């Protein structure tokens, strides 16, 4: 980082930070994430401006010989890194077993570091960070959609008491590759019905949110009045 950067150097740093932050923000916005282009662009620019300001202050004369005051210009970008935690925390949603927004929060933190690189004049390092970040957000998302992962769901079936027994439902689920981790039964004697609920695990693709064939077969079995399939 040069002690006294020129204006063309400063403008180049800010331009690259603007471009990189906008592209990564557009990627997040295109996937419907809560923090889109404007948020990522502003975060990246704020980090870049703070680092440029710290660079400008490096040439400032230090404390007087009889002063106890210590000036540390690097506290400014460090404060930016700490402050971004509040924005990242606001992007995370935790509801029961469901956690959303962690990748968005991590992306905001990453964009902040990338902006600091550009603001410090480390253009190659910032460019490498931008390329890796974009590859992770785009390329690994493509890979995640094509790799089976453990998934959860709840199945509810309202059945006639004398037609379908719980062990038959559990056997059909286990045979189809589902693992039953919890179950419950609600009986309605007056109506001659009971509601069977199952929490199941299975391995599947994240993008596949349709009704599994095994569940379709269960819903079509004699005695099933209604059913509900809720991936979690």
QUIUR-V42868 format. One record per helix or strand of 3 or more residues. SS is the DSSP state (~ for helix, > for strand). FROM is the first residue (numbers start at 0). TO is the last residue. If there is no record, write none. Layout:
SS_FROM_TO + SS_FROM_TO
//
This chain:
~_6_29 + ~_36_56 + ~_74_89 + >_92_94 + >_97_99 + ~_101_118 + ~_122_143 + >_148_159 + ~_165_174 + >_178_187 + >_192_203 + ~_212_218 + >_223_230
//
